[in-house]
Amino acid sequence: MLDSAISGEFRGMFIQGEDIAQSDPNTKHVKAALTAMDLVVVQDLFINETAAFAHVFLPGTSFLEKDGTFTNAERRINRVRPLMVSKTGKQEWQVVSELSSALGYPMHYETSSEIMDEIARMTPSFAGVSFELLDRVGSVQWPCNDQAPMGTTIMHADEFVRGKGQFLETPFVPTEERSNRKYPLLLTTGRVLTQYNVGAQTRRTHNSEWHEEDVLEIHEADAGMRGIADGSRVEVSSRIGSTILRARVTERVPAGVVYTTFHHPESDANIVTTEYSDWATNCPEYKVTAVEIRPAESAPLMNTTTLDDVLARV
């Protein structure tokens, strides 16, 4: 979609609950695509980095305001009930329904329970699920249908759907990303306990006292070879971009590997990550980016956008 947006073929996007301008790899490419579109609609709880490119921003609702269901990884379907009236005056499903109807695909629901009823009609494993059942028994695990009216606690107790199962060999496909003389180190990115993903929620809490900025962890051998001191600013460069981070010299990472997080927009960590992805899942290869690190003591952080800057563009 992003490639098509840049070429002019894909002209609009509705983004709900995602901050692709901060979380997706190759930030320059993402921002170029968002800029090229005729219409970008963002619906979220917070003004985030992607909202800076929105032509329309629609406020979202928190879990305290939602009415619906939540299905977890245990296959358990739970009711979600609001503790307060939505401050926006609408549930998110109402906004989506009205937008869909305005675009020519009528979606008429009076309550969220009607949406659950439609899911039950369309999804065999949810055929027996309703708000009435969930309100009565608390929760159920799918499949929940005529064969299992109270849900299914354990699946595949005796055999799989196809019988005894099927083993398939998964070939190892190495990444196309390679380190070389120009980019001899491998950057891997991840998260810390006290921040969640792009930090749109957790950066607004006291959690930032534990993690106030994204830093680059680098082994003392790699730091020593480059004249990098603990706490100094460094430039992180890859084949597609560069950013400035503060170095943390540590033995937590092995020599040849550097590590950072992407919780703070000021770090612009994903400006250096590439668009290489896993062949099977298409998940970006955030864990393998060839980079070089050099001192940049006088350089400021790359992204100096403030909340006021973002609000001014919305």
N, C-alpha and C positions, 0 to 999 in steps of 0.2 A: 504493500500500500504506500509506503513512504517513497519508494522509487517512482511509483506511478504519480504520486503527488508532485514530485520535483519535475517530472516530464509533462505535467499538466493534464494527465488523464484522470487522476483521482482528486476530486475537488472539495470534499468535505468530510468531516469526521466528528462523531459524537463520542467523547471520552468520559467514562464514568468510573471514578474511584481509582484512576491510574495517573501516575506522574511520569509520563514517558520522556519528558524533556530532562529528567534527572536520572531515571532508572534504566533507560535503554542504552545499549552500547552505541558508540560513535555519535556523541552528542551533537556535533556539527551537522551531521546528516539528518538527525531527527529534527533539529531546529530549522534546517533549510526546508524540510518537507512541511512542517507546521506553518512556516511563513508563506509557502507557496499556495496553500489551500485558500479557496474562496470563503469557506465557512468552517470554523472550528468551534464546537460547543463543548464546554467542560462542565461536568456536574460533580461536585466534590464538597467535602466538609470544610476544606481549607483552601485559601488562595495559595496555590503551589507554583512550581516553575512552569508547568505546562499552561497554567492559567494566563501567563503573560502573553500567550499566543492566541488566546480565545477571543472570538468575536462576541460570543455570548457565554456568560458564566451563570450556571444554575446551582443554587445551594443544595447540598445533600442533606440527608437526615442521619442522625447517629443511632446507635443500637438502642438507646434509651427512648427513641421516638418511633421505632419501627414496629410494624405489625405484620407477622408472617411466619415463616419457618426457617430453620437452619439445619442443614444436613451435614454431619461431621464425617470424619474418616472412618468411623466405626459403622457407617451406614445408618446412624441413628438420626431420625427426623424429630426435631424438637420445635415446640412453639416459641415464637418470639413475641412478647407482648409489650406494648409501650407503657412506660412509666409517666410519660408526659406528652402533651399535645405537641406536635411538630411545630417548631418555631417558624418554619417556612410556610405553614398553612397547608402543605400538601405532602403526601407520601411520595417517595421516589417513583413507585410504580404508577402513580397518578400522572406525574410529569411525563413519563415515557409513553403512557397510553394517550395522553392528549397530543403529544408530539407526533406519534404514529398516526393518529386519526387525521391530524392536520396535513400529513404527508400523503394521505390517500389510502392508508391501511387502517380501517376502523378497529379500535380496541376499546370495548365498552365493559368495564367492570365496576360494580358498585362497592365491592369489598375485596379485601385480599383473600378471603376464603374462596371467592369465585375463581381466583387465579389458581389456588390449590386444586379446586375441582377440575379445572381444565388440564392441569398437569396429570391428575389421576386418570382422566379420560385418554390422554395421549401417551402415557408412559406405563406399560404393563407392570413394571416392578413397583409402581406407586398407585396401582389401581384401587387399592383399598384405603388409601390415606385421605383423611379429611380433617378439618379443624375440629369437628365434633368428636372424632376418635381421639385426636391428640389431646383435646381438653379433658377427655374422660380418663384416658390411661396414662397421660404424661408424655410418652414418646414411644415410637416404634422403630424397628430396623427393617429397611427394605431388603428383599421383596416383601411387600404387603399387598396381598391380593386374595382371590377366592381360595387359593390353595393354602395360604398362610394369612388368615384374616387379622391376626395379632402381630404380624411381622415375623421375621426370621432371625433368631438369635445367632445361630451358627450356619454359615453357608458351606457347601461342599463337605459335609460330614463324612459321606461315603465315597463320593466321586464328583468330578467336575461336570459341567454342562456337556462337555464333549466326551465324557467318559473318564478315563484315567489320566487325562491331560496330554499335553504334547510338548516335548522338549525341542527347542530350536537353538541352533548354534548362533551366537551373536558375534560377528567378526569384529575385531578391533580395527577401527579406522583412525589413524593418527591425525592430529590436527595439522592444518596447513600452515599454521603460525610457527615460525622458526626463529630462534635467536641467532644472531650473527655478530660480526665484529662491531657493527654500528649500534646494534641493540642486543647486548650480550646477556641481559638479565631477563628473568621471567616475572611478570607482575601477576599476582592473583588477588582478587578482591573478595570481600565478604562482609560480615556483620559483627557487631558486638552485642552483648546481652542487653545493655541499657538503651539502645536505640533500635527502632523498628524500620527496616527498609529505608525509604528516603527521608524518614524522620519528620514527616509533615505533622504527625501527632506528638511523637515523643520529644521533639526539639522544643515543644511548647511547655514542657514540664521540667521539674527539677532534675530529671535524668541527665540533662546536659551538664550538670555539675560533675558527673563521672566521665562524660565524653563530650567535650565542648568543641572539638574539631576532629576532622579526619587527618590522621598522620600516616606517614610512610614508614613502615617497619623495614629496616635494612640490617643485614648482618655486619658485624664490626669489621670483617675482612673486606667486604665490598665497600663499606664506608671509608675505611682507611686508605684503600687504593685510590679513592676519588677525593680525598681531603674533606670528607663530610663529617661534621661534628654533631653530636646529639643535640637536638633542639634547633638546628639550623634549617633554613629554608633551602629546598632543593627543587630543581626542575625535573619533572618526569616526562620523558618524551618517548613516543612510539611512532610507528609509520604513519599514523593518521592525525596525531595531535600532541599537545603538551599542556601540562598544568603545573602549578606550584603547590607543594605540600611541605609541612614541617617534618623533618627526619626524626625517627626514634631508633637509635642504634641499639640492637638487641640480639640475643641468641635465640629468640623465639622462632625466627625463620632461618633456614639453612643458607649458606653462601650460594649465590646465584639466583636467589628468589627474593622478591620484595613483596610487601603486602600492604593494602590499604582498605578502607571502608568507603561507603558512598552515602553516608547519612546526611551530610551537610552540603547544600548547593554551592557554597563558596569553594569547595575543593574541586568541583568539576571533574571528579574521578573518571567518569565514563567518557570524557572527551578523548581519552587515550585508548580505551578498549575498542576492539575491532568487531566487525560484523560476522566473523566466522562463527558457525553454529554446529551443534551436534547433528549428525546425519539422521538420527532416528527421531529425535524430539524437537529439533530446530531450536533448542535452548542455546542462547548466546554463550560463547566460550569466555565468560568473565574470568575464568581461572588461568587462562594462558594468553598473555600478551607480552610480546618481546619489547623491552624498553631499555633506555639508558638513563642514568641518574647523574646529575652534575650539580655542583653548588650554585645557589641562586640567592645569596644572602640579601641582596638589595631588592629583589623582586617582590611585588605584592602578591596576595592571593589572586588567582586568575578571575574568578567570578565575584564582582563587587556589587551585584544587583541587590538592592534592598527591598523590603516589603512595600515601601512607598513607590518604588520604581515599578513593581509588578502591578500594584493597584492602579497606577496611572495609565497602564496599557490596557487594562481590562475594560 
